Each structure stands twice: as C-alpha cells, then as structure tokens.
Amino acid sequence: MCNSLSVLFTSRGDLLIRLLCVGLGGMGHHDWNAAIDCGGFTAVGGVDIDASSRAAFTDKTGAPAFADFTKALATIDADAALIATPDLFHAPLTLNALDAGLDVICEKPMAETLRDAARMHFGALRGDRMLMVHHQLRWHPSHHEARRRIAGGEIGEVRRMDFHFSVHSDVCLRGYRSQLPHLILQDLAVHHFDLIRYLSGQECDSLYVRDWPAPEAGLDISAATDAIAILNMSGPVTVNYTASIRELLDPVGYTCTAHVHGTEGELAIDGEQLRLQTRTKHADGAEPERITPPVPDPGTWSAFARALETREPTLTHSADNLHSLAMLFAAMESAETGAIVKPVSDWLALLKD
Ligand SMILES: NC(=O)c1ccc[n+]([C@@H]2O[C@H](COP(=O)([O-])OP(=O)(O)OC[C@H]3O[C@@H](n4cnc5c(N)ncnc54)[C@H](O)[C@@H]3O)[C@@H](O)[C@H]2O)c1
C-alpha cells in the first residue's frame, strides 16, 4: 500500500510527503513533529510496541497507529518511513520499509553492525530508494557555517582539530542506553565522528580510543560514559577528541566545542558562536572575527523533503554515513583491544562474508 501517487499538498502546492513514523518515543516524537513543522511532510501512520505511545501519536496527529509494522505497511499509503526505534531494530525495519518501496529516514546510528548497514545501503540503491540518516548536527547553524568557511579556504588547509563534548546526563542509568557497553561511542560519538568528517572534509585513516564507565560513589554504572580518542584523518588532520556524559563543571552541551587549526588561521566553534582568526590578522594585532551563524536553508527536515522530491542525496545519505558508522565500529574495536584501528571502507566485501 505504499508509494502510490500522493494526493496531499503543501501551502506552496508541492506534494506533502506521507510519513509512516516507526518508534514513537522520545526522539520519534521529536522527529515527526519536526518533519511536520518543516512543511514538507504529513504523518499518515505510526508504529510502536507501546500502547501509550501509539495513543499519544493518534491523539496528536489523528493518524492510526499500529503495534505491528507489517500490518501498518499493508494498511497505510505512505511515501517514506521514519525509523526511530532503539538501534537494534533500525536494520530490520529499514529493510522492510525499503522492500515495501518506501524511502527511509533512519535515526543514528544507522545499524548495530556494519554488515547490516551495508545491506541497508545497497538495498536502497537496488530498489532506487533514498536512505538518509538523521545526523541533524550537520545542519546546526554553527557547524553548517563552520563547514562553509573551512571549505571556502578561510583558514587554509586543515591540519588539526580539538573536539570536545560534555553534558551531565543520566541516560547511563536507565533504559536501553544503560545496557550499551560503549554507550558514549554508540549513542553520541557517532554524531561527533560524523561532524568531524563533515568539518574537516576528510576521511579517517586510523584511530585510537579509550572509553570507560564513570566511577561514582553509590552508583553502579556499566555503560561507558567517558571517552578520549586520537583520530588520524587523511589530509593529514589530527583530531584530539574528548567526551563525557557525567561532566559536573562547565559542560559544553550537545552542540560541542571545536577548534579547527589550519595553515592560515583558526576557527573556534563555541556553541552558538564562531570565532575566526587568520595568521595575517593576528600578526596585525586585529581581534578575532566573531560570527553569529545564519540558520541554514534548507534545514534538516526540509533537506530530507527536498532530497525525496529531487532524488538528490542529502548531506547524511547512507553512502556518506557508512563512513561515520565505520569510525564508530573501529572506535569500539580500538576501545576493546587497545589497538590502533583502520575503519572499514570495502562495503561489498562485508556482504560476501
Ligand atoms: N539524532 C539524535 O540526536 C537522536 C537523539 C536521541 C535518540 N536518537 C536515536 O533515536 C532512537 C530512539 O531513541 P529514543 O531516545 O527515542 O528511545 P525511546 O526509548 O524514548 O523510544 C523508542 C520507542 O521505540 C519503541 N519501540 C521499541 N521497539 C520497537 C519496535 N520493534 N517496533 C516499533 N517500536 C518500537 C518503544 O516502545 C519506544 O516508544 C535511537 O536509535 C537513538 O539513538 C537520536
């Protein structure tokens, strides 16, 4: 019952993309609201194993909600599926949606194994479907503008990046995240690895990672809450990465901070603000330029809508995202073995095994 001609239109007369929303919890709820708010999507159905999440979705959208994805696919006319379940289900649900002829926007991380991610990517290619991964930080004004300035050569050739993430969060204490052995890497660093690739314009040649659960009096935490990494990007760019979800003093927040050092200057991302200094201006005694980044147009969800209409990949298309996911798996291997690890890049070989 999917991908028949859409009959719903935006106020501009464009087709509204009919979204089947799978996983209606914290992020799923945020995602389908953002999709509707961008003006390009309408929610035509929901799927969740939890009855209260289904009821809340139907209450807000008026659309039916199902406990079973197969039943939803057989009942609802949709153009695309949003997959926002826990990570474990990303691959099977995405593959089902692609088989049913839907385009897919999948939450990060794309899959729980690289092989599954490759099956998802090549499944989408084979069926001529779009598969995009929701790494919305690439569209955050600071990161988007930083990438524009770096790509425009304003700090010369990138040579080094200091990237820091810290929040104080209790996610290591509850829910499926508390069970993830490499929580900080699987849940958060995958965003940052994706951003580091985006900002530097470089792929990762090799990496070395340590992660560990925060030792806290009175708490038994088994999921890794803290990590440090050295990333050797092509270029060559060396990235010094630090992350914690149990930071007490001065957490920098989900936007992160980054200092990007180039041959001709330096760019600092401090939350909502950028600062840029060139060697020439520094030698002249000039103050760094303070930049308030503009909101990118299109934003995350408008970019997804446009990609579905034009069939042109977004910034976080599966073909690109495989490289960020490969960094995550290399990071987990490094954390477990203590070795310097090279991320996988031969996706077809993964499918042969
Ligand atoms: N892009 C981001 O910034 C961001 C932020 C938070 C979470 N996420 C991702 O979103 C996903 C969901 O995280 P969350 O925080 O919303 O979790 P959550 O536990 O709040 O919600 C998950 C929902 O999926 C439902 N569910 C579980 N198994 C299902 C299945 N087989 N079929 C249908 N529904 C099922 C649960 O009942 C729940 O309602 C994760 O993959 C997470 O990594 C992304």
The ligand as an SDF file (V2000), in Angstrom:
LIG
                    3D

 44 48  0  0  0  0  0  0  0  0999 V2000
   19.5260   12.2230   16.2720 N   0  0  0  0  0  0  0  0  0  0  0  0
   19.5530   12.4280   17.5640 C   0  0  0  0  0  0  0  0  0  0  0  0
   20.0130   13.4480   18.0600 O   0  0  0  0  0  0  0  0  0  0  0  0
   18.9790   11.3990   18.4940 C   0  0  0  0  0  0  0  0  0  0  0  0
   18.6610   11.7460   19.8190 C   0  0  0  0  0  0  0  0  0  0  0  0
   18.0840   10.7700   20.6380 C   0  0  0  0  0  0  0  0  0  0  0  0
   17.8730    9.4820   20.1560 C   0  0  0  0  0  0  0  0  0  0  0  0
   18.2280    9.1900   18.8690 N   0  0  0  0  0  0  0  0  0  0  0  0
   18.0310    7.8210   18.3480 C   0  0  0  0  0  0  0  0  0  0  0  0
   16.6300    7.5830   18.2520 O   0  0  0  0  0  0  0  0  0  0  0  0
   16.3770    6.2080   18.5230 C   0  0  0  0  0  0  0  0  0  0  0  0
   15.3120    6.1170   19.6030 C   0  0  0  0  0  0  0  0  0  0  0  0
   15.7940    6.7120   20.7830 O   0  0  0  0  0  0  0  0  0  0  0  0
   14.7730    7.3150   21.8640 P   0  0  0  0  0  0  0  0  0  0  0  0
   15.5700    8.1460   22.7780 O   0  0  0  0  0  0  0  0  0  0  0  0
   13.5800    7.9250   21.1980 O   0  0  0  0  0  0  0  0  0  0  0  0
   14.3190    5.9720   22.6000 O   0  0  0  0  0  0  0  0  0  0  0  0
   12.9430    5.7510   23.3750 P   0  0  0  0  0  0  0  0  0  0  0  0
   13.1390    4.5360   24.1960 O   0  0  0  0  0  0  0  0  0  0  0  0
   12.4810    7.0200   24.0240 O   0  0  0  0  0  0  0  0  0  0  0  0
   11.8710    5.4480   22.2140 O   0  0  0  0  0  0  0  0  0  0  0  0
   11.9190    4.2920   21.4240 C   0  0  0  0  0  0  0  0  0  0  0  0
   10.4890    3.9130   21.0470 C   0  0  0  0  0  0  0  0  0  0  0  0
   10.5480    2.8050   20.1570 O   0  0  0  0  0  0  0  0  0  0  0  0
    9.5530    1.8670   20.5580 C   0  0  0  0  0  0  0  0  0  0  0  0
    9.9540    0.5470   20.0650 N   0  0  0  0  0  0  0  0  0  0  0  0
   10.8680   -0.3170   20.5910 C   0  0  0  0  0  0  0  0  0  0  0  0
   10.9980   -1.4020   19.8050 N   0  0  0  0  0  0  0  0  0  0  0  0
   10.1520   -1.2230   18.7610 C   0  0  0  0  0  0  0  0  0  0  0  0
    9.8420   -1.9940   17.6170 C   0  0  0  0  0  0  0  0  0  0  0  0
   10.4350   -3.1810   17.3840 N   0  0  0  0  0  0  0  0  0  0  0  0
    8.9030   -1.5240   16.7470 N   0  0  0  0  0  0  0  0  0  0  0  0
    8.2990   -0.3340   16.9590 C   0  0  0  0  0  0  0  0  0  0  0  0
    8.5630    0.4530   18.0500 N   0  0  0  0  0  0  0  0  0  0  0  0
    9.4770    0.0170   18.9250 C   0  0  0  0  0  0  0  0  0  0  0  0
    9.4920    1.9790   22.0720 C   0  0  0  0  0  0  0  0  0  0  0  0
    8.2620    1.4850   22.5930 O   0  0  0  0  0  0  0  0  0  0  0  0
    9.6460    3.4880   22.2560 C   0  0  0  0  0  0  0  0  0  0  0  0
    8.3950    4.1540   22.2160 O   0  0  0  0  0  0  0  0  0  0  0  0
   17.7130    5.5760   18.9250 C   0  0  0  0  0  0  0  0  0  0  0  0
   18.2610    4.8970   17.8210 O   0  0  0  0  0  0  0  0  0  0  0  0
   18.5840    6.7650   19.2800 C   0  0  0  0  0  0  0  0  0  0  0  0
   19.9640    6.5450   19.0230 O   0  0  0  0  0  0  0  0  0  0  0  0
   18.7500   10.1160   18.0410 C   0  0  0  0  0  0  0  0  0  0  0  0
  1  2  1  0
  2  3  2  0
  2  4  1  0
  4  5  1  0
  4 44  2  0
  5  6  2  0
  6  7  1  0
  7  8  2  0
  8  9  1  0
  8 44  1  0
  9 10  1  0
  9 42  1  0
 10 11  1  0
 11 12  1  0
 11 40  1  0
 12 13  1  0
 13 14  1  0
 14 15  2  0
 14 16  1  0
 14 17  1  0
 17 18  1  0
 18 19  2  0
 18 20  1  0
 18 21  1  0
 21 22  1  0
 22 23  1  0
 23 24  1  0
 23 38  1  0
 24 25  1  0
 25 26  1  0
 25 36  1  0
 26 27  1  0
 26 35  1  0
 27 28  2  0
 28 29  1  0
 29 30  1  0
 29 35  2  0
 30 31  1  0
 30 32  2  0
 32 33  1  0
 33 34  2  0
 34 35  1  0
 36 37  1  0
 36 38  1  0
 38 39  1  0
 40 41  1  0
 40 42  1  0
 42 43  1  0
M  CHG  2   8   1  16  -1
M  END
$$$$
